[in-house]
Amino acid sequence: MDDRTPQPLDRYAPETALTRLIRIPVRIVVLVVVLPVRMVWDLLAAGWYAVDRTVLPPLRRALEASVGALGRGLEWLFASVGRVLGWLIAGLVLIPLRWLYTSVLTPLGHGLRWIATALLAPAARGLGAGLAWLFTKAGQGAAWLFTALVVAPVVGLWRYVLVPVARYGVAVPLVWLYEAVLTPLGRGTDWVLGKVWDAAAWIVGGVWRGTVWVLGGVWQGVAWVLGGVGRGLAWVLGGLWRGVAAVGRGLWVAVAWLVMTLLVAPASWTYRRILTPVGREIAEAVQVAWRIAGYLSRAVGRGIAWLARHLIGVPAAWVYRTVCTPVGHLVRDALWAPARRAAAEAGRAARSALATARETVRQARRDAWRALVGGAGGARSGEPRGVPARTLGSTTTVPSAVQASETSLLGEKLVKRG
């Protein structure tokens, strides 16, 4: 096997004797610390499970019922307030506004519209036509006056005075002066100035070429001298930089070696040989202690449950079976069943009495109606015969007619319209 292949670390190997040394003490300490925490955790979990099964559902139902009752109460309150506000708004605002609109504003608007269409519109149309005719005639007169007094004199002055004077007194002399005097004089001046410019350009060009030749020779000499000086300085500075770089590399190597030897290597050895085994053992000890604490907590819980069952549950079950159940059966058979039967008989008697009273009222109303209309088969004098009221034998309903009894009487006729 290749020695360079990384091998898994054996915690029972001789180089990991520190782990075997601290394993048992660490697990004992962690168990002592974790056991109360696990018991408290299991106790809280059991308490939450019991509360979730016994307390929260009734509380939730009570809260839902309270919220529902509150919602229904608020709905009734808001509905009542809305109805009262609607009645107040309708009685104090809408009805007066509707009366004002229908009884005051509508007749007033109709009257104003009649006044505007029957009186004001014809008067406005006549007045507008008169003003338009008057303004038209006044505009025509003003235009004729402006043309006769202003436009005609200005046009005559421009056409017969200003145009001839400007044409023959200014334009014609200026054109003759430009063509006969200024044009020949300008051409001669241009020829003279061109010859002078050519001579000056030849002289200035010769002077510039001589100056450029002299300055070029001077610049070449200065550049040769400065190039030699620069090459010498570059050689000196290059050697100096190479020396400084060599010293810096040596110092960097020395500092890196010191840091690796004095800091990194001890820290790596401490992490690999001490912190890693200790941390691994602490984590495994916490896992083992948590499981052991769970077993102990479960055993304690079972013991407490056994004690509660034999000290509370069994006596309570015995009392329920031997005392409460016979007493409950006795109360149910001797008290509750007779009371329920008596209440049922009383309810049936009350319903029968109410039915009898209802039938008596119907018979009295029917007799009173016969006495008023004059008999069962007769009709009121002077009135047409109508359609009979809806009864068990008819499908027609007529207002103001008395409905026949649901129990048919011997020889009773249908009651006509009253």
NORDARA-V655717 format. One record per pair of residues at least 24 apart in sequence whose C-alpha atoms are under 7 Angstrom apart, sorted by the first residue. I is the first residue (numbers start at 1). J is the second residue. D is the distance in whole Angstrom. If there is no record, write none. Layout:
i->I j->J d->D
i->I j->J d->D
//
This chain:
i->19 j->277 d->6
i->19 j->278 d->7
i->19 j->281 d->7
i->23 j->281 d->6
i->26 j->282 d->7
i->26 j->285 d->7
i->27 j->285 d->5
i->27 j->289 d->7
i->30 j->285 d->7
i->30 j->286 d->6
i->30 j->289 d->6
i->31 j->289 d->5
i->34 j->289 d->7
i->34 j->290 d->6
i->34 j->293 d->7
i->35 j->293 d->5
i->38 j->290 d->7
i->38 j->293 d->6
i->38 j->294 d->6
i->39 j->297 d->5
i->376 j->413 d->6
i->376 j->415 d->6
i->377 j->413 d->6
i->377 j->415 d->7
i->379 j->416 d->7
i->386 j->416 d->6
i->386 j->417 d->6
i->387 j->416 d->7
i->387 j->417 d->7
i->388 j->414 d->6
i->388 j->415 d->6
i->388 j->416 d->5
i->388 j->417 d->7
i->389 j->415 d->7
i->389 j->416 d->7
//
